[in-house]
């Protein structure tokens, strides 16, 4: 299980550096996003939140989740009783503290729209024809539809996102992921799959596909597992 993998690696990072007594504080810290042109970011609508783990020295890691929570205590205590989303956020902070990763803080303002433009350019450069976006990110949906038209397919786990968005039908991920993955050349996947328990299923279904994850949640895991992460404008 991927969650056990993360816990084991986090345990190693903590004990190998004698950080059991190091304090960490975890709380909701949603980025301030520009909603002048795009208003339905899940973080803005309150359907999802960004958990931020801050170590004693100020190093930060994040996890995108539907469940707000708070923790303040030592890393040793967190290993014993911490919720999975807290562990992921803290794991990302630890990986950054060790220098293994960077860009662990979500972008702000209109940066998601600029990120969408970069993603579109990148996919065109790669030369893929049929694109699947697994996870509703409105700036991505809008720009990728502009670029790829009806060659874009979008799925999401949240029933509230189903229907037509920015000219694209958003399908139920539970029912449609397998077929859409089979009929796509490249997958752009939200890194929150690590937190919601769908990472392993998607990787199994996409074993013969190019998979590009995006976001800060998957920063640490992507580095350890050698999977591609696209998050050029995070901090």
N, C-alpha and C positions, 0 to 999 in steps of 0.2 A: 504493500500500500504506500502511496506517495506521501501520505501524512506521517507514517512511521519513518519513512526515509528522511523527511525534513526534521523530525524530532531527533533522530539519531545523529544527523549531521550537526544540528544545533547543540546537542549534548557534547559532541566532540569539541566544537568551537569554544564552548564555555569552559569545559574542564581542562582542555589543553592550554588555555591561557589563564587558568585560575581566576575566572570571572564569576564564580558562583555567588559572590557577595556584591557584585555590581548591581546598582539599581537601574531599573527601566520603568518608564511611565508610558502607558498606552491609553490613548483617548481618541475620540472622533476629531479629525482635523480635515474637513472638506476644503478642497482648493476653491479659490474665488474664480469662477469662470464667467466669461463675457456671454451674456444671453441676449445680446441685441439682435443677432441673426438666428441663433439656435437656442431654443428655450427648453428642450426636452432631454437634456442630459440627466441620466438617472441620479447623479449626485445632487443636482439642482432640485429635482422633483422630490427628493427625500426617499426614494425607493431603495437606494443604496447609500452606504456611507464609506468614507475612507478612514480606516484606523491607522494611526501613526504611532510607532514605537520610537521613543527617544531615550537613548542611553545617557549615562552620566556626562559624557563628554560632548553631547549634542548630536551625535551621529543618529541618523534617522532611517527608518524603514517603514514600508506601508503595506496594507492589505485592504483590498476592495471587498466589501462584504455587505450582506443585507441585515446583519445583526450588530447594532451598536453595543459596545461594551467598554469597560474601563478596568485598568489594572495598574497598581503601583506596588512594586516590591522588588526583590532580588531576582536575578536570572535563575538562581537555583530554585526559588519558589515557583517561578513561572513554568519551569520544566515539569514540576510536579502537578500543578493544578491549572495551568493556563489553557484557555480555549484555543482551538486550532487557528482562528484568525489572528489571535495575539501571538501565537508561535510563529506564524508566517511573517508578520510584520517585524518581529524581533529578529528572526533569522535573516531577513534582508538587511536590517541594521548591522548585525554582527558581520555579515559578509562584506558589507561596505567598510566597516571599521577595520577589518583585516586587509582591505585593499583589493579584494577579489572582484568587486563589482563597483559600478558607479551608477548615476542616474536613478536614484531610488525615491525621488520626490516628484509627485504628480505636477504636471504643468498647470499654468494659470492663464487667466485672461482669454484671449482668442487663440492661444497657442494650439489647442486641439484642431482648429481649422487649418493652421499652417502645417501641422503634423499630417493632416489628411492629404494635403497637396503633395507633401514629400512622399507619403505612402503611395499615392497614385502614380507619381513619377517613377518610383522604385519598381512597382509592379509592371509598368509599361516597359521599363528598361530590361526587366527580366524576360519579357516577351510572352507572358502567360495570357491565355485567351479567356478562360472561364474562372471566375473568382468567387470563392465562398467566404463570406464574413460571418463568423460564428461569435455572436455577442453583439448586441445593438449598441453601437457607438454612433450617434447621429451625425457628427461631422464626417466620419468615415463613410457612412451610408450615402450622404448627400454627394460627396466628391467622387466616390467610386462609381455611383450611378451615372454621374455626369461623364465619367471617362469610359466606363465599360457597358453602360446601358443594360440591355436585357441579358448580358453575359454575367451579371452579378446576381448572386443569391445570398440572402440574409436569414439567419435563424437567431432565436433568443429563447432563454428559459422562462422569462417573465411573460405570463399571459397578457399583461397590460401592453406589451409592445407588439403583439400580433396585429396584422392588418397592413394597410399600405402606408408607408412612411417615406417621404421624399421621393415618391414615384416608384418605390420598390415594395414588393410584398415581403413582409417579415413573417417567417414560418416558425412553427413550434419546434424548438430544438429537439425535444424528446421524441417527437414523431418523425421529424424530417432530416435530422443530421446525417444519418447513414446514407440516404439516397443522394442528398446534396453533395456530400463529400465524394461519393463515387463519381458524380457527374461534374466535378470541378478539377481544375488543373493545379490550383494553389489555394491554400486555406490561410486566411488571416483570422487569428483566434484570440479572444480576450484572455489575458493572463489570469483573470479571476477564476478560470477553470481549476486552478490549483486549490482555491479556497472552497469552491462549491462541489468538489468531488467528481468532476467530469473529465479531468485531465487525462487520466489513463484510458478511458473509453474512447476519447477523441484520437489519442495517439494510436490506439489499436485499429480504429477504423481508417486512419489516414496513413497507414504504414508505407504506402507507395506514393505518397504525395509530398509536395513541398509544404511545410507548415511554418508559418511565421506568427509568433505570439507578440502581443503588444501590451504595454502597461508596466506599472511598477510592481504589482503583486508577484509576478513571476521572476523578478530580477535575479534572486539568489538561485532558485532552482534551475533557471535557464543556463546559468553559468556552470553549474555542477553537472547537468545532464547533457550539455552540448546542444541544446535546442536554440533555434534562432529567435532573437527578440528584437522587435522594432520599437524603439522608444527614444528617438533622437533628440527630442526637445525637453525631456524631463531634466530635473536638476540633480 
